[in-house]
Every structure is written in structure tokens, then in C-alpha cells.
Amino acid sequence: MPRFPRVRNWLIEVRDTLSPPEPVYAHCDIPCGIYDPHEAQISALTVLRMDQLIAELAAPAMDARAEDRSTYISKLARYTAVKEQHAERAKHEIRVIWGDYFTADHAKQFPQAHELVFKIMKQASKCRQGTQLADAQEFLKLIQEFAEIFWQTKGAKTKRQPSLQKSGGDLVVPVPA
């Protein structure tokens, strides 16, 4: 039995030498064709909500009980961690759509898309670094613009509808034909 893998590997090498494999090209690792900026929008809404919750946190007074200080620190840490995770998740979703779905033809059709993706990446980093509501709102706005372009590449019209989330904000969704 120990010889079999070596023989098999040798046969594969011979086959590849006689008939070299041709490269295969696909738009993603698994060409499923399923892309949607919805998760990026939800992540941006989450970043916004975490910044809202951080803004609402009342810092404990200097003479506050240890339990109150601990509660404050715990909430601040949790809100910050979730905010950072979702900012990174949004970046990931946009990178996947940009890198795996968008084609050269899409880039020609929407020349502003490259700059928009760059701005989204930078704005996500800014959201991770701070807690300004205006930064989170700008992040959402940029991702909404990206979603509109994305759906246009699929020939769909879009509309903005209220997210119905505590953070507020709209979601860009395709309109059925």
C-alpha cells in the first residue's frame, strides 16, 4: 500500500507532461453567480447602531461603584467589538463583489465604481478608528451608492426602503420588473 501513492503521483506527472492541463478561469473561487450587497448594508447599519449605543452610554462618575464602572466598560467593549467586526464584514462583502463579480465592462459602464470602492474601504477604517455618527452615516451612504451600481449592472432598478432597524437608515433593494 505505501507504494501506491507514489505510483499514482508518477502517473499523474506523466499524464500532465503528455497533455498539460489548461488553466480554467472563473469570476470567483466557486462560480455560483450569487452576489448581493445586502449583507454589506446590514453591516453598515450595525456600525451605525453601535456608534449610536456608544454615544448613549453615560460614563460613570468618578465615585461610581465598581459594578457600574465594570458595566460601562463591558458595554463599551462589546459595542466597539461588534462595530469593528461589522465594518470589516462590510469591507469583505464589498471586496468580494468588486473582485469576483465586477468585470472590465462594468468598470467601463460605471467608471466611478473604482473610486467608490476605495472610499468605502477608507470609510470603513475610519469607522473602526472612531465613534462619530457622521462617519457611520457616510459609510452607509457609500455602501448604498455601491448597491445601486451593483443592481444596475444586473439591469435592475432600485428603490430605497426603510430598514426598520433601530439604527434607522434605508436599504437599497432591487425593484421587481
C-alpha atoms as one frame of an Amber mdcrd trajectory, in Angstrom:
protein
   0.000   0.000   0.000   2.741   2.583   0.726   3.885   2.409  -2.926   0.531
   3.192  -4.443   0.552   6.955  -3.778   3.995   7.231  -5.388   2.857   5.297
  -8.454  -0.307   7.363  -8.678   1.651  10.624  -8.402   4.078   9.404 -11.089
   1.178   8.569 -13.421  -0.335  11.999 -12.855   3.007  13.660 -13.671   3.320
  11.615 -16.880  -0.228  12.496 -17.896   0.374  16.208 -17.201   3.625  16.114
 -19.181   1.990  14.478 -22.201  -1.141  16.598 -22.020  -0.610  19.695 -19.883
  -3.742  20.873 -18.099  -5.217  24.104 -19.397  -5.973  26.922 -16.990  -9.583
  27.381 -16.013 -10.957  30.877 -15.495 -13.958  31.816 -13.378 -15.157  35.053
 -11.867 -14.864  33.645  -8.341 -13.469  30.682  -6.467 -16.764  28.858  -6.858
 -18.612  30.410  -9.784 -22.008  30.420  -8.098 -23.168  33.693  -9.594 -24.848
  34.724  -6.350 -23.862  38.182  -5.193 -25.827  40.715  -3.203 -24.740  43.867
  -1.343 -27.468  43.341   1.265 -25.106  41.992   3.934 -22.766  44.958   3.467
 -25.710  47.302   4.013 -26.795  45.418   7.149 -23.227  45.573   8.440 -23.107
  49.326   7.814 -26.392  49.730   9.698 -24.866  47.732  12.552 -21.827  50.028
  12.631 -24.207  52.979  12.808 -26.225  51.371  15.596 -23.134  50.569  17.647
 -21.980  54.189  17.352 -25.450  55.283  18.480 -25.277  52.988  21.501 -21.778
  54.192  22.349 -22.995  57.798  22.159 -25.860  56.952  24.523 -23.581  55.358
  27.130 -23.256  57.506  30.205 -19.765  57.385  31.595 -19.814  56.534  35.286
 -18.952  59.244  37.757 -15.549  59.203  39.406 -17.117  57.949  42.641 -19.289
  55.308  40.910 -19.463  51.795  42.263 -17.047  49.289  40.788 -20.007  47.361
  39.398 -21.233  50.433  37.478 -17.760  51.071  36.054 -17.470  47.418  35.083
 -20.868  47.500  33.338 -19.876  50.619  31.404 -16.528  49.149  30.340 -18.162
  45.875  29.335 -20.821  47.574  27.199 -18.289  49.888  25.581 -16.008  46.955
  24.777 -18.854  44.872  23.349 -20.253  47.709  21.215 -16.782  48.514  19.927
 -16.012  44.873  19.095 -19.289  44.438  17.208 -18.752  47.742  15.371 -15.293
  46.646  14.262 -16.477  43.190  13.192 -19.254  44.637  11.071 -17.076  47.321
   9.497 -14.673  44.571   8.475 -17.535  42.341   7.305 -18.843  45.145   5.084
 -15.353  45.644   3.643 -15.158  41.916   2.946 -18.529  41.829   1.199 -17.666
  44.825  -0.986 -14.232  43.360  -1.825 -15.794  40.051  -2.883 -18.376  41.700
  -5.119 -15.794  44.107  -6.557 -13.155  41.451  -7.080 -15.257  38.468  -8.114
 -18.368  39.908  -9.749 -17.438  43.222 -11.368 -15.986  42.885 -14.853 -13.977
  45.249 -17.022 -17.205  46.061 -18.872 -18.867  47.014 -15.571 -15.907  49.259
 -14.749 -16.280  50.989 -18.132 -20.019  51.361 -17.657 -19.578  52.738 -14.120
 -16.175  54.462 -14.048 -16.949  55.895 -10.606 -17.129  52.388  -9.099 -13.383
  52.013  -8.501 -13.159  55.293  -6.596 -16.325  54.395  -4.693 -14.881  51.065
  -3.546 -11.707  52.865  -2.459 -13.794  55.358  -0.455 -15.781  52.531   1.168
 -12.571  50.826   2.309 -11.203  54.064   3.757 -14.506  54.987   5.395 -14.787
  51.548   7.000 -11.350  52.050   8.511 -12.389  55.473   9.753 -15.465  53.918
  11.375 -13.278  51.356  13.104 -10.986  54.067  14.436 -13.681  56.294  15.915
 -17.269  56.534  17.010 -18.561  59.552  15.109 -22.140  59.078  13.920 -21.382
  61.162  10.822 -18.657  58.674   9.832 -21.041  55.727  10.173 -23.732  57.573
   8.212 -21.245  58.320   5.425 -20.206  54.644   5.418 -23.823  53.591   4.946
 -24.317  56.202   2.213 -21.297  54.939   0.262 -22.438  51.325   0.519 -25.913
  52.348  -0.637 -24.338  54.002  -3.699 -22.412  50.795  -4.356 -25.612  48.751
  -4.042 -27.334  50.975  -6.597 -24.490  50.472  -9.081 -24.423  46.742  -8.391
 -28.110  46.322  -9.174 -27.763  48.473 -12.293 -25.126  46.026 -13.577 -27.811
  43.360 -13.358 -30.278  45.534 -15.249 -32.441  46.141 -12.187 -33.896  49.385
 -10.976 -33.624  50.091  -7.277 -35.526  51.786  -4.539 -34.641  52.799  -1.028
 -36.853  51.422   1.652 -36.686  51.982   5.393 -34.555  49.343   7.081 -36.976
  49.180  10.036 -33.900  48.747  12.249 -33.265  50.718  15.429 -30.409  52.491
  13.680 -32.797  53.890  11.098 -31.451  54.242   7.591 -32.582  52.822   4.311
 -31.730  49.707   2.373 -31.202  49.780  -1.385 -33.169  46.917  -2.898 -33.897
  45.841  -6.462 -37.340  46.543  -7.825 -39.011  43.537  -9.472 -39.533  44.053
 -13.195
